[in-house]
Amino acid sequence: METEQEPEQDDLPLYMRPAEVKIVSANDLLNRCRLYLSETDCQTILRAYRYADEHHLGQFRKSGEPYITHPLAVASILASWHMDCVTIQAGLMHDVLEDTGVSKKEMAELFGIEVANVVDGVSKLDKLKFRSVQTAAAESFRKLLLAMAKDVRVILVKLADRVHNMRTLGIMRFEKRCRISRETLDIYVPIAHRLGMNHVFRELQELAFLNMHPVRYRVLHDAVLKTREKRKEILERILQETRRALPKAGIRARVLGRDKTLYGIYNTMRDKHIGFREALDIYGFRVIVKTREECYLTLGVLHALYKPVPGRFKDFIAIPKTNGYQSIHTTVIGPNGTPIEYQIRTEEMHRIAEYGILTHWLFNDDGASANEIQARTTAWLQSLLEIQRQSTDSSEFIENIKIDLFPDRIYVFTPKSKIISLPKRSTPIDFAYQIHTDVGNHAAACRINGVEAELTQELHNGDMVEITTDPSATPRPEWVKAVGSGKARAEIRQFLRTMKFADSAKLGFDLLKKAGEDISLDIEQIPPAIWESIQKEIGASSRDEFLADLGLGKYVAEAVVNRLAVLMNTRESLEEGQSTVLQKTVEVTGNEGMAVTLASCCHPIPGDEIWGFMRPGKGLSIHRTECSHTVKGKASDPGRWMTAKWAAVPASARFRVPVDITAVNERATVAACITAAAEENSSIVGLTVDQGSGSTCYLHLMVMVHDRLHLARVIRRLSHVKDIQEVHRRTSEHFKGSAAGAAEEQKSSLTSQLNSEDLYADRSGQ
């Protein structure tokens, strides 16, 4: 059972500067296993260790240690979670299939099919050939998730593997550390959160933050330590006042200071665009009681002790989160106007909040709450299989899964007051598909809180949603971009894909016809020769196949109409000496997915003059007017290019732009650039440094901006930085980071910049 800690310690971040990772021996592992497993199981684990050691003989990690030290560490982590014998064997041998000549059949004969299946589920698909690294990664992750859906122990081994890899990532070059850390934040952190494994979730976040931004991590670490003593007195006062008030109401409770991770502080500063002092203004405590009823009694006592803040109360006991988390959250105003956030929960809720699905193994818990979280996990894993069935390829599957992995959720109600959990930015379409696939496929209208609304309107917490269906109503291609859940997106695509081929082609033809009307182009009068030309350009085997792809949203109807118009113009010019068909300017937002891509050669952003170019199988590629590809392409084949313009872009949208800087004094300039970008609500997501003659250096940045005006403000702010001689936007050549980023981070010292409160407030992300 958890023991009470002093508030000044418990209020510190959970995972501060990592200590040196200890090398685990086979004896260490066996001693840990003997604490809860039988001697027979331990001997089986020893046999698995010897087998793994034999097959990894002669292999070494980047650090120079024998490779077997990694599987031993993974198995030790699994043993600390009290996993069963099968899982620990799989942890010891998780790289054997992938890195040696051992077959799954051989492993199954020696250790059983259960062990072999778990190991196979964890193994990547390196031996198969794929079109690209991205496709290989997507297929490997798809395989992992599907194996996890059959046996949750697969992902537990993978999480233990990722934890140890992140703990020992420092030996890698900077670019690889960043790539692995980004993958960890994008995939494994949300999975750990979804499984309720809070301790793993937080450690992986901290390690990813440390490896991606070592300087920011160090500055925040040192700042928190300095703040520690200043907070001690007020924390002690709040703690004692809370502990005195509860027994008076007959409530026995443990009151603990709630820790805050460095990554959590960083995210608060970045997302809310606030400084360090403001991010630490709220003091957090957990109150752990015996029963559910005492949770609500405690809430009343705390609200009588301190004044509650209106609108800052959440009851996750009545409405648990999707990962089973239960607690009451309330914010009150304490002594001297200090904001305090309390989390009130029972001991059982506390265990589940910290360990999630591991509760079953760690505490041999088969209670109602543990069974419920097992049921929730099973339902989620089954939904992965459903999304898999509706997705045609690995990239689409991963796209749909990543939407549902992220933890931000809203809770809405059916007309009968049933609670439906959906990802943020969901619409009534998502709601309809969550109720039932047929409801989504035939949704015709909706009412939100009793008022008629669009099916694509964004939903918010507490909305009551009512869907009206019509047997003749069917999903539309534009719904794919409007929905916020992976399930809805997969179902819509599947419906469009499995429509009768003639129906899909008809839908594409109707979209083309409507777009043609805007420029007075009669699609029905297009000669066969023109159709054959565009089919050849697109790479379709027939007109119907091309129209069906258009109906599925793979191409922009306006762009296709423009190309048809050009081909018609060319034909009429040859026959009659004049053009009679006009072209339409295509509107883009930059988030159309596969139908529209922003060229990496010139990085167009809203506000730029742009042109579009139809690429076979790639949709419409958008380039800046002054891009060398645009200039050369229009000169050699003007008919393939079409005018484009930016439609309304969401305020939250951010686009990458390369910026080049000439400066002196590299050490100070890099730190100042990070600060300057953050002050303009931008962020630097890529950086290399080239050394010039003398003290001159050349910084190549990749910054995130909303539009051309935002970029102008960022460049203006950068140009005012001391020691910077020149700043300009790069007009060609796709930026790629290099190891200079690592060297720069090590050389820069930003501690003196802490007074600039917005140093880390780059709201647009990493």
Phi, psi and omega in degrees: 000145182292138179260154180291142178240157176295141186299326182292338176272314185291336181280350177286160178304145182298316187238094181274214181297124185295139175282168178297132183285123182284139176283127183269134176263168178297323178295320177302314181298312182296321178298322179290320181293326182294345179292337183216352179251160179286163179294328177298315178298319182296323178291325176295319178295321178298321178295321178294322177298313182297323179294314179295318180299319180297318185277341176265004181301131181090354177263142182226152175279169179302331181285349182097353179285151174304142186298330184299339179299330180289307177302325177297318179294320178297313179297324179294321176298316179297322178293326178294338176268004180061038177289162184283176185299319180301315183294320181291322174300316179297323177297320179292327185249018189295340179254003185293314180294325186282321190251357180229181182272010183288139177263159177298324180298316180297317180296320180296321180294325184274323188236359179100153184292328179300310180298314182298321180294319179294315179298317180296323179295327181282330186292142176283173182258044186296333186282346178270157181259131179234164182295329184206167176299320181298317179296319179298316180296318180296317180295320179296318180291323177300316179298318180299314183293322180291322175294322179296325180295332179274328182209110185297341180296338177300312183287332177293321175295318181294322178293319177297319177299315181292322179300313181292321178299320179290325179294332184246024186283344187301339182283342183284160175291158190301317182298320181290322176301317180295316182297313181293323179293319178296318177299320179298314180292324184283326189243302191282326175297312177297325178295315179300319178295317182295331178271000178078012183274078189296322182294323177287317178306312183286321180295318179295322176300313182297317182292323177294317178299315180300317184282331180276323184226069184300325181290313178299318178301313183294319180296314179294320178303311181293323180294320179295320179298321179292328181283343186305308183293325181294329183273347190301313186295313182291324177297317180297320180296313180298317181299313182292320179296321179293316182293331178283326186288322187292314179299331179298333178264010178077023182250121173266126186212157168261131179243120184235144170292138182265123183287155180230124183283158177297321179295325177295318177297315180300315180296321178299314179297318183289312186288323182264358178056050181236169181270177185299315183297319180293324181295333180260011183292327182275130179261127186253139177221150172247135176245117185248118185244184186270319188235163177299319181298321181294337176299314182286326175296320178298320178303316179296319179297315182293323178289336175280329181287314180229152181286126179287152176269122180302138177080002181246045179231131179225132180252092178272005172278312177292322179235087182296155173289166185296338179267011178092357182298132177228133179183157170257128177249131175214145177246133181231166176258114184267205182301140178059028178074020182281124175287134180232131174252124177255140169243121185247126183203167175272171178300318180296317177298324181294318178298315181293324179296326182273322190243347175054235185294340179289346180306321181301319183273319185292321187243010185048043187269115174243028179287179184299317182292318179296319178294324180294318180292326175297318180293319178298317180297316179300317179297319179294317180297323177294327178294331176297318178296323179294316178296323177300317182294333183268355184256137184277327182219172186296321182296317179294319179300313181296320179301315181292320181294317184298329178298316184278345182286326188288142196283344184295121183230156169239160182234119181237170187238146170278168177301340179262016175070019172283138182273131177240125178264132181222156173295154175302153181071017175284162183235174174303335177296315177301316179302314182298316180290332177291327177292307179189147181302319181294326178296317178294316183294337182240020178294129182244330182200172179207162172232132177246117183056039176083358183247135179299138183214168177285147177295339182263008180288139181289138179267158179228162179309133175087355179296143172256123188242134177233127182255133173256127181254159178216125182304335182272350181282143179221158178299149179247150182304325182291345177296330182305320181279339187275334188280159182246355182246146179295324180299312181297317181297317180295318181294319180296312179298320180295318179298312181297324183287326185262005170303155174307141185307320180296323179294318178298316179295321179295320178299316177297319179295319179297319177297320180293319181296317180297317178294325180293328180298330181293337180241020177059039177252117180276105184299327183291343181262008179291126181292153179304324181297324178292318177300317180298323180295313183287327175300319180294318179296319183284330182094020179270147182278342180207166178296318181296321178297317178298315181293324178295318176298321177297318179296333179274002177084018180279343179226157177271121184303318182297322180292320178295318178300319178299318180294319176299320180298318179297315180296323177292318179301315181298317181296314183289328177297321180290322185277322187239354179079014178205160178257141180236350183257129180274165173250156178251140175283126181278133178262134180228156175243344180094358180235030182281358179078222187293340183287330182223132175233145177268124186299136180278351180282330184230354175048066178294146177225158178308135184106335176285147168284131188228158175228155179244150181223123180284122179249133180304123178073359184242000182074211184263121178264125184260128180234155172289152181302319184274001179299140181299327178294322178294312182300310181292320182295317180293330179287321184273327182211071186300333182292342181275351183254146180222150180290145179221159176213162182276131171275185179297126181255133180306144183299334182277352184293141177227144183231146180279137177220129176279136179231133179253139183229135170254128186210170169242159180063068182308319187304312183277329186293319182300313179299318181293326179295318179300315180296314182298317179296316180297324180294339177257022178059038176237179175211155178258118184250001176203144183203129167227156180232127174249134181274130176263203179279143179063229181269000181288140175222159181239117180260131177245108184254152167242111184251156179255124181224164179273319181200188184295322179294320178298318178298319180299321179294319179296315181296320179297318180294319179296324182293341180272356179289136179301140177080358175269127183264326184207140176225129175208154177283133179286137185259350179205173177071112180296131181287138173226133181291162178219179181294348177300331178300320180293315181298320181296317182298323181289327184279332186282143174235113185258007184304320183291350183269000185302333179293341174277096194297337184265018185307321185253010187273048177275086191297339186279003173107187185283000000 
